[in-house]
Amino acid sequence: MLETIQVGSFALIEMMAPAILPLALSADLSDEERTIQYHLENHVRVLSHNIGPRHTRRPGKLEAAAQYIESEFQKLDVEINLLEYITSDGHMVRNVEGLIPGLDSSRSLVIGAHYDSVEISRDLEEDCPGADDNGSAVAVLLEIGRLLATLKARSRNTIRLVAFANEEPPYFLTEDMGSRRYSCMLRSQGERVVGMICLETVGHYSNEPKSQTIPPPIDSFFDHDRGNFLAIMSDRSSGQFLKSVVNQFAIVSDFPCVGLIAEQGFVGLEMSDQVSFWREGFKAIMVTDTVFMRTPKPHAHTTTYHTREDTWEKLNYAAMAEVTDGLTKVVHSLSTSPSS
């Protein structure tokens, strides 16, 4: 269902909100989804627990995360590119790209997620482990890569799987964001980007009441207090790309998915790496669990977002497995479609 409302005198919001059914239980997963669940949990545990807080204040841990992502790409039949750059404050960091070549090397579909975590404390024990934000998204990125690598047919478009450095403050929305450097590189190379799918904080799902808040004015026509759906968001320039992704996701997956198209500036819309691609004129969307609007502790009305409580054991890996399976099928469809 597509709803349109006016926000003030300028912002048009379009929302695709199907009927949302309760989440499936882990026991309902297919054998393939169970395998995905296993890998997802392992990736998040390594990134957020074994490695832990990872940002330029902890360069060894940021590099350890990059090396882990690179090692996982090495297990796949993909071309690996380590795209290093020096930030304005003197840190050497890198984006890690896994490239699956397509028949048309000039056209690509980008799937990206940032692998850094936010710094909230100089004390390692008090700093944010970054499980949901954004270990969950990196885990999904790696699993999409693993699943795509098993497919025999070569896609029409090149698929770029990219783990970005420096999405979090103090680099957010600056030229030092990894996604900013990467999108500028694609533009300078004349790359024709079919679209960019930004994976941002995708690990929390719950059937519990009050596990979801909906901001106004959306709550006037989407009154839903359970965090049991995936949200896909875009600005208006990427609206058609969003609709194609949401529609395709509905075809290949039973997992509840809500699509939102809004003016830039709308709450939560510009929270991640898709903004870097909008700035270069590329179509881009954000796939998310709604970040700070969703809580894994519904009865306490609290969120783990950007806190020390963002730990690996709180994520819903069964739901993540369904999301990953659906997104992989969407990516495969988009990369093989003659019209993309």
N, C-alpha and C positions, 0 to 999 in steps of 0.2 A: 504494500500500500504506500502511495506517495502522498505526503502531506506538505502543504506550503503555507507558511505564515509570514507575516511582516513583523520585523523587529524594529521599533521606532519608525523612522522615516527612510531607512536606507538598506537594511540587511534582510535579504531574502533567505529563508531556510527551507530546504527541501529534505524530507526525511522518509526513508523507506523502512517501515517498521512492521514486519509480519507478526502474526500471533506467536508468542514465545512460550514454549513448553518447558517443563522441568528438564534439567540436565540429566543425561544418562549416567548410570553408575559405572564404576570401573569394571564391574563384572560383565557389562554389556559390550565391552570393546571387542573388536575383531582381533585375530592373532596379529595382524599387521599393525593395528593401533596399539596393541600391548608392547610390541617391539619399539614403536615410536615413543611410547610413554617411558620405557626403560632408558632410552637414549636421552630424552629430554631431561629427565631427573638427574642423570649422570652429568650432563653438561652444566646444568644450573648449579649442582653441588660443587663441581670443580671451580667454576668461575666465582661463585659467591662465598663458598666456605673454604675450599682448599687454597684458593688465591686470595679471595676477600676483597676489601676496598681497593679500587684500582683507578687511579687518576694521576695527574702529573706531580702531585705532592708525594705520591708513592710510585715513582717511575719504575721500580723493579717489578711491582705487581701489575702495573699497566702493560709492561713488556711481557710479563708472564702470560697475561690474558691473550695478547697478540700472538704469542708463540703457540699457545694452546689452539687457537682458531686455525693458525697455519697448519699445525700438525693434523687437525681434523680434515682440512681441505686436502692434505697430502694423501689421505686414505681414499680419496675420490679421484675419478678420472677427469680432473679439471686443471686448467692452467692457473697457476698461482702468481699473483703480482703483489709485491710489498711496496706500497706507495708512501715513501717517507717524506716528511716535511718538518721544518723547524718553525715553531710557534713564535709569535712576536715577543714572548717572554723567555725565549731561548731553550725550549724543550724540543728534543727530537722525538717525534711520534710517527705512527704510520697507520694508514688504512690497509686492511688485508682484503684482497679481492680474489675470489674464485671464479674463473671464467669458463662457461660452457659454450663453446663456439656454435653459432647457428649457420644456416645456409647463406644468409645475408649478413655479412660481417659488419655492415654499417648500421644495422638496426638492432637495438638491444632493449631488453626489459631488465630493470634494476630492482633487486630485492636487497634492502639494507637494514642494518640495525647497529646502534652504537654499543660499544663494548666497555666504555668507561662507566664508572659509578660516581655519584655525587660525593663531595667531601663535606662532612658535617662536623668532624672533630679531628684534631691533631692526634688524639689518642686512638690507636688502632682498635682497641676493644669497643670504643664508643662510636666509631665511624660506621658509615652505611655499607653493608655487605653487597647491596645491589642485586638481589635475587630476582625480584620482579622487574625492577628498573636498573639494568636492562638485561640481566642474565637470561631471563625468560625469552626475550626476543632473539638473542644470539643463539640460544638453543634451538629455537624454531628455524632460524636461518640455516643452521648447520644440518638440521634434519631435512629441510626442504632440499638442500644440496645433495644429501645422501640419497634421498628418494628419487630425485631427478637423474642422478648419475646411474641409476639402475635401469633407466628406460633405454631401449635400443634405438628408437627412431630419433634422428637428429632434428632439432627444432628449426623452425624458419628463422627466428630471431635469436641472437646471442643472449644468453642469460648471464647477468653480472650479479654475483652474490658478494655483497660488500659489508664488512664489519668496520664501522667508522670509529675513529678516535674523537675525543673532545666534544661530545654533545652537551655535557653538563657545564654549569658555571665553573670558572669565570669565562668560558669560551662560547657559551650559548649565544647564538645569533651574531657571532663575530666572524671575521675572516679566518680565524684559527679553528673553526669547527671542521672536523674531518670531512663531513658531508659537503661543506662549502667548498673546500679544496677539490673534492672529487667532482662535484657538479660543474665547477668552473673548468676542470680538465676536460670533461666530456664536451662541453660547449666549445672549447678552443679546438678540439679535435674534429668538430663538425659531426659528432655522433647524433644519429637520429634515435632518440629515446622514445620507445612506444609508451612507456609509463614507468613510474617509480613507486614501489610498494615499500613504505616505511613501517617496520615492525617496532612497536613501542609499548613496552610494559603489557605483556599478554598472558600473565600467569594466574590471575585471580578470578575465580568463578564460583558462584554459590547460589543455591536455591533458597537460602535463608532470607526471611523478611528483613528489611532495613539494611541489606548488604549493598545497596545501590542508592545513590542520590542522583537526581536529574535536575539540572539547572533550569531556571526560568529563561525564556518562555516555553522551552520544550515541555516542561512538566504540565503545561496546560492541555496538551494533547497526547503526551506519552507519560502517563502516570504509572511508573513501574519501579518498585523498590527492591527488586531482587537482581543481583549481579550475575545473571545466568545467560548472558549473551555477549557476542563479539561486536564491537563497534568499528565501523569503517568511516573515516571522515575526510572531507576535502574542501578546498575553496571552490568557488564557482567555476573558475577556469578549468578545473580538473573534473567537473561534474560528470561528464559523459564517461570518462575513464572509471570513475567510482561506480556509476550505474552498471557498467559492463562487469566489473569485478563482483559487485553485490549480487547481480543477477546470476552470474556463473557460479558463485559460491552456493546460492540457493539450489541450483541444479545438482551440484555434486556432493552436497553435504546437508545433513539434517540439523546441524548445529545452528542455533538461533543467531542471526546476524542482522544488525541494524545499520543502515547507511544514513549519513548526514552530510548535506552540502550546505555550506554557510559562507558568509562574507568573511574575509580575513579580519581578524580582530575579535571574532566570536570566542567565548570562553573555551579554552582547551584546544582550539583548532591549530594553533601555531606552536605546539609544545615540542616538536621534534624535528628530525632531519629532513622531512619533506619540504620544509620551508626553504632550504638551500636550493632545492630543485625548482620550486616556484620562482625563485629569484632569477633563475636562468631561463625561465619560460618553458620548463618541462612540465608535463602532466605528472602529478604525484598525489598519493593518498596516504593516510596514516591508519594502520590497523592496531587496535588497542583494546584493553580491558576497561578503559576509561580512567585509568591512573588514580588520581586522588579522589575521584567520585565513587570508587569502589573500595570496600573494606573487607578484609578476611575475618574481621571480628565484629560481626553485625550487632551483637548485644552490647558491646562496649562503645559502639559508634566511633571507632577509631580507624585510622588508616596507617599502613606501614610505609607509605610513600615518603621517601627521603628521611628515613629514620633507621636506627640500629636494628629495628624489628623486621626489616625487609630481608628475611632469611628463607633459605631454600625449602624448608619443610612445610611452609605455609601455602605453597603453590598447589594448584589443582592440576596434576599432571595428566589425569585421565581426560579432562576437558581440553587441555593443551594438545593432547594427541589427536583428538577429533579436529581441532582447529588446524593443526599442522597438516593433517591428511587432506582436509578441504582446500587449504591454501596451495598445497602442492599441485592438486588437480587444476586449480584455477590458473596457476602459473604455467603449467603445461599447456592448457588450452589457449591462453593468451599468446604463448610463444610459438604455437603452431598454426594459429589462425591466419588465413590469407589476408584478412581485413585489418589485422593489427599492425 
